[in-house]
Amino acid sequence: MKPREKLDKYWVQKLQWEELVAIILGSWIKWIDIFKLSKKVNKILEEKGEFIQIEDLQKIKWIWPVKAKIIISAFELAKRYFIKDSIIIKSSEDILEQVKQYRDKKQEYLLCLTLDWANRLIENRVITIWLLNESLIHPREIFADAISDRANSIILVHNHPSWTAYPSDSDISITNRLKEVSELVWIQLLDHIIITKKDYFSFNENNLI
């Protein structure tokens, strides 16, 4: 599916970086592979970040001054209007910082962090407070808010009041079920982290997700 067709069907949150860049580039010469060209542009954007210059883009064949200025302007506009005091989640440490107040709770709290396409935190919500030894959760309780947020991905966190952060069979089963649902609704489940007062367990770091 072409980027513009994907945008019409799923809106911008479902497009990858290179697909968004391909739409910005447009199709001004028939024989140019715009999607391949956008990957080259995206690579430079990842390397340079906010310090990117027009000259950096013009090093790519077929990126002329006008197109380079359009790309620079688009990213500068987004930075000015939408990227303000954002919390970016890059690691387990970043996640733990957002949920530290739940590490020594006596009941189990299930939290859901919704993220945008750039891994910026949209919301950090308590989905439910479980009774001890109860582990029933329906996928709609997880994904309803994520869909409302137009989230690109989510991270689940819950605390174990016991000393061990190791997942139970129920934790693993629920995570697998939610992973399947995430693929159906096109909202990526990046991680499920179990926290205790002094320890944590990441499904992603342990290749369980």
Backbone bond lengths (Angstrom), bond angles and torsions (degrees), N, CA, C in turn:
res aa  C-N    CA-C-N  psi(-1)  N-CA   C-N-CA  omega(-1)  CA-C   N-CA-C  phi
1 M - - - 1.456 - - 1.528 110.13 -
2 K 1.331 116.95 130.96 1.454 121.49 -179.77 1.532 110.45 -70.43
3 P 1.359 116.50 152.64 1.472 119.65 -177.37 1.518 114.59 -53.70
4 R 1.334 117.82 -42.65 1.467 119.53 -178.55 1.523 111.59 -68.12
5 E 1.336 116.58 -35.95 1.462 120.40 177.27 1.530 109.91 -67.38
6 K 1.330 116.06 -39.50 1.464 121.22 178.79 1.523 110.57 -65.12
7 L 1.344 115.87 -38.41 1.467 120.15 178.29 1.526 110.36 -63.99
8 D 1.339 116.81 -43.23 1.462 120.75 179.90 1.528 111.16 -61.47
9 K 1.343 116.32 -36.25 1.460 120.60 -174.97 1.522 112.65 -85.41
10 Y 1.355 117.54 -40.93 1.468 120.22 -171.41 1.533 114.36 -116.53
11 W 1.325 118.92 -7.24 1.452 125.20 -176.04 1.534 110.16 71.38
12 V 1.331 116.87 174.14 1.462 121.34 -165.41 1.522 114.84 -66.31
13 Q 1.355 117.83 -27.44 1.458 119.77 -175.88 1.524 113.13 -63.31
14 K 1.324 118.35 -21.50 1.453 121.34 -177.10 1.533 113.12 -92.41
15 L 1.323 117.36 -1.96 1.460 120.55 -178.83 1.520 110.88 -91.05
16 Q 1.319 116.09 141.33 1.449 121.99 175.29 1.530 109.16 -76.97
17 W 1.347 114.87 166.43 1.465 120.42 -179.92 1.530 112.00 -51.01
18 E 1.353 115.19 -52.24 1.465 118.51 -174.85 1.520 112.20 -65.22
19 E 1.342 117.60 -27.56 1.457 120.63 177.48 1.535 110.87 -71.37
20 L 1.315 115.77 -39.37 1.465 119.70 176.82 1.524 110.98 -64.91
21 V 1.334 116.14 -41.74 1.468 120.32 178.26 1.521 110.10 -64.80
22 A 1.329 117.43 -37.37 1.468 121.20 179.32 1.522 110.76 -61.50
23 I 1.326 116.85 -37.80 1.468 120.54 178.26 1.519 110.34 -67.94
24 I 1.333 117.09 -40.27 1.462 120.41 177.46 1.531 110.86 -63.22
25 L 1.322 115.92 -41.03 1.465 120.45 -179.37 1.523 111.49 -65.66
26 G 1.328 116.28 -38.14 1.453 119.51 -177.42 1.521 111.02 74.26
27 S 1.298 117.10 -169.72 1.470 121.99 -179.24 1.525 108.43 -130.21
28 W 1.339 114.12 88.57 1.458 117.67 -174.51 1.533 113.13 -101.72
29 I 1.332 117.59 -12.28 1.463 120.86 174.37 1.527 107.54 -133.77
30 K 1.296 118.01 123.20 1.461 123.04 -170.38 1.525 113.70 -58.67
31 W 1.336 117.79 -36.44 1.459 118.95 -173.04 1.531 113.77 -86.55
32 I 1.309 116.95 -1.48 1.468 119.40 178.89 1.529 110.14 -85.59
33 D 1.329 116.03 132.75 1.459 122.02 174.66 1.537 107.36 -81.50
34 I 1.328 116.53 95.61 1.459 121.34 -174.48 1.526 111.75 -61.45
35 F 1.326 116.67 -39.08 1.463 119.42 -178.02 1.529 110.51 -65.90
36 K 1.317 117.15 -39.91 1.466 121.30 177.39 1.528 110.29 -66.43
37 L 1.332 115.92 -39.19 1.458 121.22 179.09 1.531 110.72 -66.22
38 S 1.329 116.24 -38.99 1.463 120.09 -178.86 1.527 111.43 -65.48
39 K 1.331 117.82 -31.43 1.466 120.95 177.35 1.527 110.48 -64.94
40 K 1.343 116.52 -36.57 1.465 120.40 178.08 1.528 110.02 -67.99
41 V 1.331 115.68 -40.51 1.460 120.13 177.85 1.526 109.81 -64.61
42 N 1.324 116.17 -43.88 1.457 121.10 -179.06 1.527 111.81 -61.29
43 K 1.321 116.20 -36.95 1.464 120.78 179.24 1.527 110.96 -61.53
44 I 1.325 115.89 -42.89 1.465 120.15 178.44 1.523 110.94 -67.98
45 L 1.329 116.47 -38.10 1.459 120.35 178.15 1.533 110.94 -61.87
46 E 1.336 116.09 -39.43 1.463 120.35 178.78 1.525 111.08 -67.63
47 E 1.338 116.17 -37.31 1.471 120.49 -178.21 1.525 112.11 -73.75
48 K 1.312 116.34 -41.04 1.467 120.89 -173.16 1.529 113.84 -94.35
49 G 1.339 115.96 -29.81 1.451 119.34 -179.04 1.516 111.81 59.79
50 E 1.346 116.59 -136.61 1.459 120.92 -176.80 1.527 113.00 -71.17
51 F 1.334 117.40 -7.74 1.466 120.47 -178.80 1.529 112.41 -95.20
52 I 1.315 116.70 9.22 1.460 120.42 -178.72 1.532 110.96 -62.51
53 Q 1.327 115.17 142.28 1.461 122.00 179.46 1.524 109.63 -119.42
54 I 1.322 115.82 159.50 1.463 120.43 177.90 1.523 110.64 -57.72
55 E 1.339 116.56 -37.68 1.465 121.25 -179.32 1.531 111.73 -61.82
56 D 1.328 117.09 -32.80 1.465 120.67 178.97 1.518 110.80 -63.49
57 L 1.332 116.21 -42.05 1.460 120.98 -178.88 1.523 112.15 -72.40
58 Q 1.323 116.15 -32.72 1.466 119.60 -177.64 1.532 112.64 -72.26
59 K 1.331 116.42 -9.17 1.464 119.43 175.54 1.535 111.17 -72.53
60 I 1.341 115.77 -16.44 1.460 120.92 178.65 1.531 108.91 -86.04
61 K 1.306 115.68 131.14 1.461 120.11 179.05 1.528 110.15 -60.94
62 W 1.310 116.98 136.08 1.453 127.05 179.82 1.530 113.42 81.38
63 I 1.333 117.78 -2.79 1.471 118.76 173.46 1.525 107.06 -95.23
64 W 1.310 115.74 96.86 1.450 122.36 -178.56 1.526 110.10 -86.33
65 P 1.337 118.44 168.38 1.467 121.35 -176.68 1.521 114.95 -51.11
66 V 1.331 117.04 -42.06 1.469 119.85 -178.64 1.525 111.06 -61.86
67 K 1.344 117.25 -45.70 1.464 121.05 -179.90 1.521 110.35 -67.22
68 A 1.310 117.51 -39.35 1.470 121.14 179.07 1.525 110.07 -61.00
69 K 1.324 116.85 -42.11 1.465 121.03 179.63 1.528 111.61 -66.66
70 I 1.330 117.23 -36.32 1.466 121.06 178.23 1.531 110.33 -63.77
71 I 1.334 115.93 -43.71 1.470 120.74 -179.62 1.526 110.52 -65.00
72 I 1.324 116.42 -48.14 1.470 120.85 179.43 1.524 110.83 -59.35
73 S 1.319 116.60 -43.42 1.464 121.34 -178.74 1.530 111.38 -64.84
74 A 1.337 116.60 -40.46 1.468 120.83 -179.55 1.521 111.20 -61.96
75 F 1.331 116.42 -43.77 1.462 120.21 -179.12 1.522 112.10 -72.85
76 E 1.308 117.46 -33.76 1.458 120.51 177.89 1.533 110.11 -68.34
77 L 1.331 116.58 -39.47 1.460 120.60 178.06 1.527 110.61 -62.12
78 A 1.347 116.20 -44.74 1.467 120.48 179.00 1.522 110.70 -62.42
79 K 1.322 116.43 -42.01 1.468 120.94 -178.27 1.525 110.78 -63.58
80 R 1.324 117.06 -41.47 1.473 120.55 -176.94 1.524 113.25 -70.10
81 Y 1.331 116.10 -37.37 1.451 118.90 -172.16 1.523 115.10 -97.36
82 F 1.332 116.71 -27.08 1.465 117.78 -171.43 1.521 115.34 -119.30
83 I 1.313 119.02 -23.92 1.462 120.67 -176.68 1.520 108.58 -98.96
84 K 1.314 116.78 87.52 1.456 122.71 -176.62 1.524 108.96 -129.24
85 D 1.318 116.25 115.18 1.458 121.31 178.02 1.526 112.03 50.10
86 S 1.314 117.09 42.76 1.456 121.41 -177.13 1.522 111.16 -78.63
87 I 1.342 114.94 145.85 1.461 121.34 171.76 1.518 107.00 -98.26
88 I 1.318 116.79 116.35 1.454 121.29 -178.86 1.528 109.19 -102.85
89 I 1.316 115.43 128.71 1.461 121.74 -178.95 1.526 108.92 -96.20
90 K 1.340 115.95 111.76 1.459 121.23 -178.45 1.525 113.59 -116.07
91 S 1.321 117.43 -17.65 1.458 120.27 -173.20 1.519 110.92 -153.03
92 S 1.327 115.45 171.83 1.463 120.48 176.59 1.521 110.88 -61.50
93 E 1.324 116.23 -34.36 1.467 120.64 179.11 1.530 110.82 -61.79
94 D 1.328 116.23 -38.93 1.464 120.04 178.33 1.532 110.45 -64.39
95 I 1.326 115.50 -38.95 1.466 120.09 179.26 1.524 110.33 -66.46
96 L 1.331 116.05 -46.60 1.462 120.88 -178.19 1.524 111.76 -60.22
97 E 1.309 116.38 -33.12 1.464 120.33 178.57 1.526 110.77 -64.43
98 Q 1.329 116.72 -33.80 1.456 121.13 -177.66 1.531 113.40 -78.42
99 V 1.342 117.01 -16.88 1.475 119.82 -174.45 1.531 112.13 -123.27
100 K 1.309 117.29 14.94 1.466 120.61 -172.91 1.524 113.64 -59.87
101 Q 1.329 118.13 -27.78 1.457 120.79 -178.20 1.529 112.70 -71.71
102 Y 1.349 117.02 -10.48 1.467 120.71 -178.83 1.535 112.75 -100.80
103 R 1.304 117.78 0.40 1.463 120.59 -172.48 1.531 113.37 -69.09
104 D 1.319 117.98 -27.45 1.462 119.61 -177.96 1.532 112.47 -116.34
105 K 1.335 117.03 24.25 1.451 120.73 177.30 1.531 110.68 -69.66
106 K 1.345 116.48 149.56 1.457 121.82 -178.03 1.520 112.41 -86.40
107 Q 1.325 116.99 -16.59 1.458 121.96 173.62 1.520 108.39 -113.87
108 E 1.337 115.70 163.30 1.457 120.11 -179.74 1.527 109.87 -86.13
109 Y 1.324 115.19 123.80 1.462 122.68 175.48 1.517 108.67 -105.27
110 L 1.319 116.12 132.21 1.459 120.58 173.28 1.517 108.32 -104.95
111 L 1.335 115.55 121.86 1.464 122.33 -177.60 1.518 110.11 -114.85
112 C 1.314 115.01 150.71 1.466 120.17 175.30 1.522 108.93 -131.81
113 L 1.332 115.61 121.62 1.465 121.89 175.40 1.519 107.96 -99.44
114 T 1.315 117.07 120.62 1.465 120.32 176.79 1.533 109.21 -97.69
115 L 1.322 115.48 138.62 1.463 121.67 -176.33 1.514 110.79 -126.18
116 D 1.339 115.95 152.87 1.459 120.03 175.88 1.529 109.85 -91.08
117 W 1.326 116.32 -169.96 1.466 121.74 -175.64 1.522 112.96 -64.70
118 A 1.332 117.79 -20.60 1.466 121.41 -179.75 1.533 111.76 -104.41
119 N 1.341 116.52 18.36 1.466 122.55 -178.48 1.529 112.73 62.21
120 R 1.327 116.11 26.14 1.456 120.24 172.90 1.522 108.81 -82.91
121 L 1.324 115.91 137.60 1.458 120.88 -179.23 1.522 110.24 -69.56
122 I 1.335 115.66 125.47 1.463 121.25 175.36 1.524 109.31 -91.93
123 E 1.337 115.79 -56.73 1.463 120.54 178.87 1.529 110.10 -146.00
124 N 1.321 115.13 153.77 1.461 123.25 174.82 1.522 106.17 -124.87
125 R 1.333 117.06 103.73 1.455 121.05 -171.39 1.531 112.67 -116.15
126 V 1.319 114.78 149.27 1.455 121.00 167.11 1.526 106.44 -87.67
127 I 1.327 116.46 117.92 1.459 120.91 -179.60 1.523 110.48 -82.19
128 T 1.326 115.78 -44.36 1.452 119.72 179.27 1.522 109.85 -160.71
129 I 1.320 115.14 159.83 1.461 121.84 172.42 1.516 106.24 -114.56
130 W 1.317 116.04 115.27 1.460 120.72 -176.46 1.506 111.37 -84.38
131 L 1.321 115.19 150.17 1.455 120.43 165.85 1.523 107.32 -75.25
132 L 1.312 117.42 154.01 1.463 120.45 179.37 1.526 110.35 -55.88
133 N 1.335 114.83 135.50 1.469 123.69 178.51 1.531 113.62 71.45
134 E 1.336 117.63 5.36 1.461 120.24 176.60 1.515 108.64 -100.98
135 S 1.340 117.41 132.41 1.464 119.32 -175.73 1.523 111.71 -138.36
136 L 1.348 115.93 37.63 1.460 120.07 -179.76 1.519 109.50 -93.88
137 I 1.326 116.11 126.34 1.462 121.28 178.34 1.524 108.79 -148.53
138 H 1.308 117.12 135.84 1.460 120.75 -179.75 1.524 108.92 -99.43
139 P 1.339 117.36 139.56 1.474 120.53 -179.24 1.519 114.27 -54.14
140 R 1.330 117.99 -32.36 1.470 119.17 -177.88 1.528 111.32 -63.76
141 E 1.348 116.88 -28.94 1.456 119.79 178.65 1.527 111.10 -69.19
142 I 1.328 116.31 -26.30 1.464 121.82 179.12 1.524 110.68 -81.80
143 F 1.328 115.85 -48.12 1.461 119.78 -167.09 1.524 114.95 -92.89
144 A 1.321 118.29 -13.35 1.470 119.69 -179.98 1.526 111.14 -59.23
145 D 1.340 116.41 -49.77 1.464 120.05 179.99 1.523 111.72 -69.84
146 A 1.337 116.65 -35.96 1.464 120.71 179.77 1.527 110.76 -62.33
147 I 1.324 115.82 -40.33 1.458 120.46 177.75 1.523 109.86 -67.19
148 S 1.335 116.12 -42.26 1.471 120.67 178.50 1.529 111.13 -62.07
149 D 1.340 116.71 -35.58 1.465 121.63 178.76 1.523 112.62 -75.24
150 R 1.340 116.74 -9.60 1.471 122.54 -170.89 1.532 109.51 56.42
151 A 1.318 115.33 41.57 1.465 121.29 -177.37 1.517 111.31 -70.82
152 N 1.311 114.93 147.66 1.460 121.45 174.85 1.528 110.40 -88.30
153 S 1.336 116.18 -29.07 1.463 120.91 -178.27 1.520 110.12 -156.41
154 I 1.338 114.90 165.83 1.460 120.34 176.84 1.526 109.99 -136.11
155 I 1.324 114.87 159.32 1.464 122.47 172.67 1.522 106.70 -131.30
156 L 1.313 116.54 129.36 1.453 121.88 177.85 1.521 109.77 -98.54
157 V 1.313 115.56 143.66 1.463 121.49 176.63 1.518 108.16 -140.23
158 H 1.322 116.85 133.89 1.464 118.16 168.75 1.521 109.23 -142.85
159 N 1.310 114.89 152.92 1.460 120.24 -176.94 1.517 111.69 -98.51
160 H 1.316 115.85 148.34 1.465 122.30 170.96 1.519 107.66 -106.43
161 P 1.311 118.56 117.19 1.467 120.00 177.18 1.529 112.53 -63.62
162 S 1.322 117.25 -21.24 1.464 121.35 177.51 1.525 110.03 -75.96
163 W 1.294 117.26 177.85 1.464 121.38 -176.07 1.524 113.12 -78.78
164 T 1.323 117.61 -18.50 1.465 119.65 -174.87 1.525 112.64 -100.22
165 A 1.329 115.72 136.74 1.465 121.87 177.74 1.526 111.39 -94.84
166 Y 1.330 117.12 -1.94 1.463 119.71 -176.76 1.524 110.06 -66.06
167 P 1.331 118.21 136.47 1.468 121.04 -175.94 1.523 112.95 -69.59
168 S 1.316 115.04 143.89 1.459 120.93 173.88 1.525 108.67 -81.93
169 D 1.321 116.28 170.74 1.472 120.04 175.76 1.521 110.07 -59.65
170 S 1.331 115.53 -36.59 1.463 119.85 179.05 1.529 111.32 -66.10
171 D 1.324 116.84 -40.43 1.473 121.14 177.62 1.522 110.90 -59.46
172 I 1.320 115.62 -43.53 1.474 120.86 -178.86 1.523 110.20 -67.08
173 S 1.339 116.28 -43.65 1.462 121.04 -179.46 1.526 111.29 -62.37
174 I 1.321 116.99 -45.86 1.464 121.20 179.59 1.522 111.06 -62.96
175 T 1.325 116.61 -41.70 1.467 120.67 -179.68 1.517 111.06 -63.50
176 N 1.318 116.85 -42.63 1.468 120.76 178.39 1.525 111.15 -62.52
177 R 1.327 115.66 -40.08 1.473 119.78 179.80 1.526 110.79 -66.42
178 L 1.327 116.39 -42.46 1.464 120.33 179.98 1.529 111.49 -69.23
179 K 1.322 117.06 -31.22 1.463 121.25 175.82 1.525 110.19 -62.69
180 E 1.325 116.22 -41.97 1.466 120.67 178.54 1.526 111.04 -64.04
181 V 1.322 115.49 -42.63 1.477 119.85 179.38 1.528 110.39 -65.63
182 S 1.322 116.81 -39.29 1.468 120.59 -179.08 1.525 111.36 -59.31
183 E 1.324 116.03 -36.13 1.464 119.95 179.72 1.524 110.98 -70.76
184 L 1.326 116.54 -30.79 1.461 120.61 179.30 1.520 111.92 -72.71
185 V 1.337 116.34 -36.51 1.473 119.72 -177.10 1.530 112.62 -96.52
186 W 1.323 116.75 2.56 1.465 121.88 176.48 1.529 111.90 62.84
187 I 1.308 116.48 36.25 1.466 121.23 173.01 1.529 106.55 -124.49
188 Q 1.308 116.58 110.57 1.459 121.27 -171.42 1.531 112.25 -68.87
189 L 1.326 115.64 133.14 1.462 121.42 172.15 1.524 107.17 -90.26
190 L 1.324 116.94 102.55 1.462 121.13 -174.14 1.516 112.69 -77.00
191 D 1.330 116.95 -36.62 1.465 119.04 -176.70 1.522 109.85 -166.03
192 H 1.304 114.39 159.13 1.469 122.87 169.73 1.525 105.14 -130.85
193 I 1.299 115.87 117.39 1.466 120.41 -176.41 1.523 110.14 -114.68
194 I 1.317 115.08 131.79 1.458 122.06 175.35 1.523 107.43 -104.44
195 I 1.319 116.01 130.02 1.460 119.80 -176.98 1.527 111.32 -119.52
196 T 1.312 115.45 147.89 1.456 122.73 168.28 1.525 106.45 -126.69
197 K 1.325 115.93 -174.09 1.456 119.29 -177.00 1.524 111.53 -61.27
198 K 1.348 117.40 -36.05 1.460 119.63 -174.19 1.530 113.98 -126.14
199 D 1.312 117.60 1.29 1.461 119.31 -173.66 1.534 109.66 -141.79
200 Y 1.325 115.86 170.58 1.457 120.58 173.64 1.515 109.59 -153.38
201 F 1.330 115.53 160.51 1.457 122.08 176.60 1.517 107.87 -132.79
202 S 1.346 116.76 125.91 1.454 122.31 179.52 1.527 109.89 -108.13
203 F 1.339 116.91 122.34 1.456 120.39 176.48 1.524 110.81 -62.20
204 N 1.321 116.19 -37.81 1.467 120.47 180.00 1.523 111.83 -66.17
205 E 1.321 116.86 -45.86 1.459 120.23 -179.18 1.520 112.53 -65.74
206 N 1.329 115.78 -24.37 1.457 120.82 179.81 1.526 112.37 -101.03
207 N 1.330 115.70 15.81 1.479 122.04 175.83 1.515 113.23 56.38
208 L 1.326 116.28 38.45 1.462 121.23 179.00 1.527 111.99 -108.25
209 I 1.327 115.13 9.88 1.465 118.47 -179.18 1.525 109.84 -145.04
